[in-house]
């Protein structure tokens, strides 16, 4: 039995979704509430994603993921929440499982406007919204974003809802959480993106800025190429100037340059974009060149 609990209302709009091409799962959420990312979004690779809101029951996240991981379908998890929770009339949630089955629920006690939509791979829901146009805009943006990475697609839907009116009380926080097998730092964790704008006048815009920084620092190379001779000379000059080495030879790439360059990448938090052997990720190189400029 899910325990009765007493929490303030989380007037919120959210999207829980699965990328049908990769199986990645995630949630994007925004609200006129401090640090909405601390309670609403939950995701686990191979299980699914849950967004729990409106007088939020915080047990729905971990309990829902455990049930999804055990093989229960999203609609079955939704039905059990509705049976077990005595406060269900004021709850709202969306669930997507690892197979793309989805469910959304809006209790009759949720503050208007409140509602949602569930389709394969996506569940969108919100309460205290300016109107149903928020959910409609989010769904249209989700469909239009096919082919984007899951974080970009979720954020696009969230920003569309925000532009359509969002939470009718205003803006305060937003969050983005995504998971996929081996997607996380160093390939050692499944948690891929976990970004929050906890208290900001334009939280969805701030979340977009944070995602750009995340993609720069934690994205993995999409293409690589050898360093040109002028680029290698520039890199060695920077390594010497910043004290990563006391002497580096001219000529082809060598072990001393590799050790010094690896240290530079680690200091700049670019280790996910590291390419050994005198090759380079153009994104990382452009960032390092901009720093010098």
C-alpha positions, 0 to 999 in steps of 0.5 A, a space after each residue: 500500500 502506498 503511504 498517505 503523505 502531505 506535500 504542497 501542490 506541484 502545479 506543473 507541466 511535464 513530458 515523459 517519453 522514450 526514444 523508439 530508435 535508441 530505447 533511451 527514456 526521460 522526463 522534462 518538466 517545468 513549474 512555478 515551484 522551487 526545484 521541481 526537478 527534485 521531485 517530479 522526474 524519474 527515469 531508469 534505463 531498461 525500465 522507463 520514466 515517470 513524472 509525478 506531480 500535483 500534490 506529488 506522491 514522491 513514492 510514485 517515482 521509485 515504486 513505479 520504476 521498480 514495477 516497470 523494471 519487473 516487467 509491468 506495463 505502464 497502464 498496469 502501474 497507473 492502475 495500481 497507483 490509482 487503487 493503492 493511493 488514498 490521495 489519488 484524486 489530487 494526483 497527476 502523473 505520466 508513465 512510459 515503459 521500456 517498450 513505449 507503452 504509456 499512461 497519463 492520469 489526472 485526478 478530479 481534484 487537480 486544479 484547472 486547467 488540468 489534463 494530459 495525453 498518452 500515445 506510444 512512447 510519450 505521456 504529456 500532462 499538466 495542471 494549473 495551465 493556461 489551457 489545453 493548448 499547452 499540452 497540444 503544443 507539447 505534443 506537436 513539438 514532440 512529433 516535430 522533433 523526431 530524429 533529434 536526440 531524446 534530451 533535445 526532443 524533450 526540451 523542445 516539447 517543454 519549451 513549446 508548452 512554455 511558449 503556449 502559456 505553461 503554468 498560469 501562475 508563472 515560471 520558476 524552475 525546470 528540469 531534464 532527466 534522461 537515461 540510457 544504457 552506458 550513456 552516462 559519464 565514462 560509459 559507467 552509468 546509465 544516467 545521461 542528462 540530469 539538469 535543473 534550473 531550480 529558481 530562475 525567471 526563464 527556467 526553460 531557456 536556462 535549461 536550454 543553455 545548460 544542455 548546450 554546455 552539457 553537450 559540449 563537456 559530456 558529448 562524445 565525438 561524432 567525428 574525428 580527424 588528425 590534427 593539422 601541423 599548424 594545429 599541433 604547433 598551436 596545441 604544443 604552444 598552449 601546453 607549454 605556456 600553461 605548464 602542462 609540459 616543460 619541453 615538447 619536440 617539434 614534428 609528429 605527435 609523440 607520447 609527451 604531447 599525448 600526456 600533456 594534452 590528456 592533462 589539458 583535456 582533463 583540466 577543462 572537463 573535456 575528457 569525454 571528447 578526448 581522442 588519442 594518437 594525434 587525432 581530435 574531436 573538432 568540437 573540443 578543438 574549436 572550444 579550446 581555440 575560442 578560449 585562447 582567442 
